[in-house]
Amino acid sequence: MENPWGGKCNVREGRSILAQGDDRTIQFKTRPGGIYIIEPADKPLSEYHSAAFKDQPNSLPGLPGRDQ
């Protein structure tokens, strides 16, 4: 696959790092049903924080700017 960051990146499956590199492309073996995470090495996914969104349906009828 092509390295989208241009710097060093990691390819992980779960907590295991399968490949690392800073070349334009990075190669790694896959398996059927495998889930892989490609992340920049200097900002791994584990450093990001998640936040929950409160899902609510739109309570206003119509389209803004048209049905006012």
N, C-alpha and C positions, 0 to 999 in steps of 0.2 A: 504494500500500500504506500501511497505518497505521504510523506511526513508533512502534516498541515502547518506545523509551527516553524520549520526551518532550523530549529535548535534541537537539543537532545529530547527524545521522547521515550516513554515506557509503553510497553504493551503488557497488560495484565489480564489474567484469568483468575478471578477471585482475588486472593492476596498474593498470589505468585506472579512474579515478573517473568514473562516468557521471552521478552526481547527488549533491548535498549539500543538506541543509536541516534546519531545526529546527521546521518546521510539523507539525501533527498528522498530515498525510498527505504522502507524497512520491511523485512520479510520475517514471517513467523508461521509455524505450522498451526493448522486449525483442525477441529474435529466436528463432526455433525452435532448440532445442538449446542456447541460451545458459545459462550458469551464473553466477548473480549472488550477491554477498556483501553483506549489509546489516549494518553494524557501527556502533557508537557512535563518533563522531569523536574523542572524548577517550580511547578505549581500542580502537584498531584491532586486528584479528585478528593482525596481525604482531607484536604485543607479547605474545601468549600463547605459552606453551611447551608442547610436546607431550611425552608420556611413553609408552613402550611398556608394554603389559601382558603378563605371562607367562600364556598360556592353558594351563590344565591341567584335565583332566576331574576331576570329583568322585570321590575314591577311597573315600568312605564310603558303604556301602549304606543304603537306607531314608531315612526322613524324620526330621529332628530332632524330639525330643519324643514321637514315636510309636513308632519302631522301635529303642528303646534297651534 
